[in-house]
Amino acid sequence: MKRRDFIKTSAGAAAVLAAPGIARAQESVTLRLHQFLPPPAPVPAKILKPWGAELEAATDGRIKIQHFDAMSLGGRPPELMDQARDGVVDMAMTVVGYTPGRFPRTEVFELPFMMTDPVATAKAYWEMVETDFQSNEYADVKVLGAWVHGPGVIHTQDGVNGLEDMEGLTLRGPTRIINDLLSELGAEPVGMPLPAIPEAISKGVVKGTVIPWEVTTAIRLSELVGNHTEFSGNEALYTAAIVLVMNKSRYESLPDDLKAILDEQAGANLSAFATQVMWDMDAPARQIAVDAGNKITTLDEAEVARWKAAAEPVVERWIADMDSKGIDGAALIEQAKALIAKHGG
C-alpha cells in the first residue's frame, strides 16, 4: 500500500468541514509524539514522520506533530502507554507487550505461528481494536493505529539450525508471550526492550535475540551476530503487537473537524500502511546481513512442523490464563484467525 493510498483528505472529512454547526476553531494544535526507537529506524523515519507530515498537510497546518525519538522525553519504553494515558505526552508509539499481562486480549496476535501475512494480521488487529479492545483494555487511551511487524527471526552468535540448538540458549525476548514461547522451545529468555539489545549481546548477557529483519539496522545487529534463522513458507514464529495511542482528553479537546480528519488519517489505513512499510523494510535489512557474509539458515517444512508442535503448550497456557481472567481465549483465537483469513492471510 502506497502512502498516497493510505493518507488523503477524504470526502468525508471535507464534508465535516463544510457541515453547519461543526466547530471550526482555526487555532493550530501541536501534539507531542514520544517513542523508543532511534530516528533512523524505519518506524519513525518511514511511518510516523511521514504520517505526521501528511496529517499536517490535511489539516492545512492546524495539527502539527512534534516528534521525540529514543525516549528523549525521559522514562523507559514500558512507561510509554502511561505517559500517553496521563497526559505527560499527547501520543505514544510502543510495543504493547512491554507491559506484560496488562493487555491480555491483544496477546492473541503474538501467539506462536498465529501470523501468516503481516498486513492481513494488522487489519484483523485493528478490527478487533474497534469492536472490542478499545472499550476494555485500551479504554484509558485513544488508539490511533494498531499493527504488527514482519516475521520474527532468530539472530544468534553461534547459530540455530534446528530445535535442539535452542536448548539452554540465552535469548532476548520482547514480550511475555514470546518469552514463554522461547522458554518452551528450550531457550533461556531474557526480557528487555529493543534499545538494550546491543549492550546485552556485547556484555554476554544474551547470545542473541528475536526481532524482525527491518529493525536490525537500527541497532546494527548484523555486526553483533553472524547467524540468522528464518522459517520456510508463510510460517512466522511470532510477531509483536504495536500501537500508536493518544491521550483521551487531548483527543476529545480537538475541534470536531480536526477530530474527523485525524480519524480519517489514522485507524485501518494507518495500521495497514505501517505494517506494509515494516514488512517491506525486511528485505534491505536482510541484504545487509548477506553482504556482511553472515549465515542465514532457513528451516524446512518438516523442521518447522517440529517447532509448531513444540509451541502448542504456549497456546494452551494462554487459553487457561485467559479463562482465569474471565476471557474466552479459545474464542479470541478463532476470531483472530477468521479475521486474518478474511483480510487475505
C-alpha positions in Angstrom: 0.0 0.0 0.0 1.5 3.4 -1.0 1.3 6.4 1.2 -0.9 8.2 -1.3 -3.4 5.3 -1.0 -3.4 5.4 2.8 -3.3 9.1 3.6 -5.6 11.6 1.9 -8.0 14.2 2.8 -11.2 12.3 2.4 -14.5 13.4 1.0 -15.9 12.5 4.4 -13.6 14.9 6.2 -14.3 17.6 3.7 -18.0 17.2 4.3 -17.4 17.6 8.0 -15.5 20.8 7.4 -18.4 22.1 5.4 -21.2 21.0 7.7 -23.1 23.7 9.5 -22.8 23.8 13.3 -19.4 21.9 13.3 -16.7 23.6 15.4 -14.2 25.3 13.1 -11.7 26.7 15.5 -8.7 27.9 13.5 -6.0 27.7 16.1 -3.2 25.3 15.5 -2.6 22.3 17.7 0.9 20.9 18.4 0.9 17.2 19.6 4.0 15.7 21.1 4.6 12.1 20.0 7.1 10.1 22.1 8.6 6.7 21.2 11.6 4.5 21.9 13.3 3.9 18.5 16.2 6.0 17.2 15.4 8.5 14.4 16.9 6.4 11.6 14.7 3.3 12.4 12.0 2.5 9.8 9.1 3.2 12.2 9.9 6.8 13.0 11.7 7.6 9.7 9.3 6.0 7.2 6.0 5.7 9.1 5.5 8.2 12.0 7.2 11.3 10.5 5.6 10.9 7.0 2.3 10.3 8.6 2.7 13.4 10.8 3.6 15.5 7.7 0.6 14.3 5.8 -1.7 14.9 8.8 -0.3 18.5 9.0 -1.0 19.0 5.2 -4.5 17.5 5.5 -5.4 20.0 8.3 -3.8 23.0 6.5 -1.2 23.1 9.3 -3.7 23.2 12.1 -2.3 19.9 13.5 1.4 19.6 13.9 3.2 16.6 15.2 6.3 17.2 17.3 8.4 14.0 17.3 10.5 12.9 20.3 12.5 9.8 19.4 14.6 7.4 21.5 12.8 8.2 24.8 14.1 11.7 24.6 11.4 13.0 27.0 12.5 10.6 29.6 11.3 7.4 31.2 11.6 3.8 29.9 9.8 2.1 26.9 7.4 0.2 29.3 6.2 3.6 30.6 5.1 5.0 27.2 1.5 3.8 27.4 1.1 5.5 30.8 2.7 8.7 29.6 0.0 9.0 27.0 -2.7 8.0 29.4 -1.6 10.5 32.0 -1.0 13.4 29.5 2.7 13.5 30.0 2.8 13.3 26.2 0.0 13.6 23.7 0.8 10.5 21.6 3.0 7.5 22.1 4.1 4.5 20.0 5.0 1.4 21.8 5.2 -2.4 21.7 2.1 -3.5 23.7 3.9 -6.4 25.3 6.4 -4.1 27.0 3.9 -4.0 29.9 3.4 -7.8 30.5 -0.1 -9.1 31.1 -1.7 -5.7 31.0 -3.3 -6.1 27.6 -4.2 -9.8 27.5 -6.6 -9.8 24.6 -4.0 -8.2 22.3 -1.7 -11.1 23.1 -3.7 -13.3 20.8 -1.8 -11.9 17.8 1.6 -12.8 19.4 0.8 -16.5 19.9 3.3 -18.7 18.0 2.6 -19.2 14.3 -0.6 -17.1 14.5 0.5 -14.7 11.8 0.6 -15.8 8.2 0.5 -12.4 6.5 1.6 -9.3 8.3 -0.8 -6.8 6.6 -3.8 -9.2 7.0 -2.9 -9.6 10.6 -2.7 -5.8 11.2 -6.1 -5.4 9.6 -7.5 -8.1 11.9 -5.9 -6.5 14.9 -7.3 -3.1 14.0 -10.8 -4.6 13.5 -10.6 -6.2 17.0 -9.5 -2.9 18.5 -12.5 -1.2 17.0 -15.0 -3.8 18.0 -13.6 -4.9 21.3 -10.2 -3.9 22.6 -10.7 -0.1 22.6 -13.6 -0.4 25.0 -11.8 -2.6 27.5 -8.1 -2.9 27.7 -7.4 0.3 25.8 -10.2 2.2 27.5 -7.7 4.7 29.1 -6.3 5.9 25.7 -7.5 6.6 22.2 -6.0 4.1 19.8 -4.9 5.7 16.5 -3.2 2.7 15.0 -2.6 -1.0 15.7 -0.2 -3.1 13.7 2.4 -5.9 13.7 5.8 -6.3 12.3 7.0 -8.9 9.7 8.1 -12.4 10.7 10.2 -12.7 13.8 13.7 -14.0 13.1 16.2 -15.6 15.4 19.6 -13.8 15.4 22.5 -15.5 17.3 26.2 -15.7 17.7 26.5 -19.4 17.2 23.6 -20.3 15.0 20.3 -22.2 15.3 19.9 -24.9 12.7 17.3 -27.0 14.5 15.1 -27.2 17.6 17.9 -28.8 19.6 20.1 -25.7 19.2 17.6 -23.7 21.3 18.3 -25.8 24.4 19.9 -23.5 27.1 20.4 -20.6 24.6 20.1 -17.2 26.3 17.9 -15.1 24.0 16.5 -11.6 24.4 12.7 -11.6 24.0 10.3 -8.6 23.8 7.1 -9.7 25.4 5.5 -12.1 27.9 4.1 -14.4 25.3 7.2 -14.5 23.2 9.4 -15.2 26.2 7.1 -18.0 27.2 7.5 -19.4 23.7 11.3 -19.2 23.8 11.3 -21.0 27.2 9.0 -23.7 25.9 11.4 -24.2 23.0 14.3 -24.8 25.4 15.9 -21.3 25.4 16.5 -19.1 28.4 14.7 -15.9 27.6 15.7 -12.5 29.0 13.1 -9.8 28.6 14.2 -6.3 27.6 13.2 -3.5 25.2 14.9 -3.3 21.8 17.3 -0.4 22.7 19.0 -2.6 25.3 19.9 -5.4 22.9 23.4 -4.2 21.7 24.8 -3.8 25.2 23.3 -7.1 26.3 24.9 -9.0 23.5 28.2 -7.2 23.8 28.4 -8.0 27.5 27.4 -11.6 27.0 24.1 -11.2 28.9 22.4 -12.9 25.9 23.8 -14.9 23.0 21.2 -13.4 20.6 17.7 -12.0 20.1 14.5 -12.4 18.3 13.4 -9.4 16.2 12.2 -8.9 12.6 14.8 -8.0 10.0 13.7 -4.4 9.5 14.7 -3.2 12.9 18.1 -4.9 12.8 19.5 -1.8 11.0 18.6 0.5 13.9 20.9 -1.4 16.3 23.5 -2.7 13.7 22.7 -6.2 14.7 24.4 -7.8 11.7 27.7 -6.6 13.2 27.0 -8.1 16.6 25.9 -11.6 15.5 26.8 -13.7 12.5 23.9 -16.2 12.3 20.2 -15.7 11.5 17.4 -18.3 11.4 14.2 -18.0 9.3 11.2 -20.2 8.8 10.2 -21.5 5.4 6.9 -20.8 3.6 4.4 -18.4 5.1 5.3 -19.5 8.7 6.2 -16.9 11.2 7.5 -18.0 14.6 5.9 -14.9 16.1 5.1 -11.2 15.7 4.7 -8.4 18.2 1.7 -6.1 18.6 2.4 -2.3 18.2 0.1 0.6 18.9 0.0 4.4 18.4 -2.1 5.8 21.1 -3.3 9.3 22.1 -4.3 10.9 25.4 -8.1 10.7 25.5 -8.7 14.2 26.9 -6.4 15.7 24.4 -8.2 13.9 21.6 -11.6 15.0 22.9 -10.4 18.6 23.2 -9.8 18.8 19.4 -12.3 20.7 17.3 -14.8 18.3 15.6 -13.4 19.0 12.2 -9.8 18.2 13.3 -11.0 15.0 15.0 -12.7 13.9 11.8 -9.5 14.4 9.8 -7.4 12.7 12.4 -9.7 9.7 12.4 -9.6 9.5 8.6 -5.8 9.6 8.6 -5.5 7.0 11.4 -7.3 3.7 12.0 -7.3 0.9 9.5 -5.4 2.8 6.8 -2.5 3.8 9.1 -2.4 0.2 10.6 -2.1 -1.5 7.2 0.4 1.1 5.9 2.7 0.8 9.0 2.8 -2.9 8.7 3.5 -2.8 5.0 6.4 -0.4 5.5 7.9 -2.6 8.2 7.5 -5.7 6.1 8.9 -4.0 3.0 12.0 -3.0 5.0 12.8 -6.6 5.9 14.4 -7.3 2.5 17.0 -4.5 2.5 17.9 -5.2 6.2 18.4 -8.8 5.4 20.6 -7.9 2.5 22.9 -6.1 4.9 23.5 -9.4 6.7 24.1 -11.2 3.4 26.6 -8.6 2.3 28.4 -8.9 5.6 28.9 -12.6 4.9 26.6 -13.7 7.8 25.0 -17.2 7.7 21.2 -17.3 7.1 19.6 -20.6 7.8 16.0 -21.3 6.6 14.3 -24.2 8.5 12.5 -26.5 6.1 8.8 -27.6 6.3 9.5 -30.7 8.3 11.6 -28.8 10.9 9.0 -26.0 11.2 6.4 -28.7 11.9 8.5 -29.8 14.9 8.7 -26.2 16.2 4.9 -25.8 15.8 4.3 -28.9 17.8 6.7 -27.9 20.5 5.0 -24.5 20.8 1.5 -25.9 21.4 1.8 -25.7 25.3 2.2 -21.9 25.0 -1.2 -21.6 23.3 -2.8 -24.0 25.9 -1.3 -22.0 28.8 -2.5 -18.7 27.3 -6.1 -20.0 26.9 -6.1 -21.2 30.5 -4.7 -17.8 31.7 -7.4 -16.0 29.7 -10.1 -18.3 31.2 -8.9 -17.4 34.7 -9.4 -13.7 33.8 -12.9 -14.3 32.5 -11.9 -14.0 28.9 -12.7 -16.7 26.4 -9.2 -17.3 25.0 -10.2 -20.1 22.6 -12.9 -17.8 21.1 -10.4 -15.0 20.7 -8.0 -17.3 18.8 -10.8 -18.4 16.4 -11.9 -14.8 15.9 -8.4 -13.6 15.2 -7.8 -16.5 12.7 -11.1 -15.8 11.0 -10.3 -12.1 10.6 -6.8 -12.8 9.3 -8.3 -15.1 6.7 -10.9 -12.5 5.9 -8.2 -10.0 5.1 -6.3 -12.3 2.9 -3.9 -14.1 5.3 
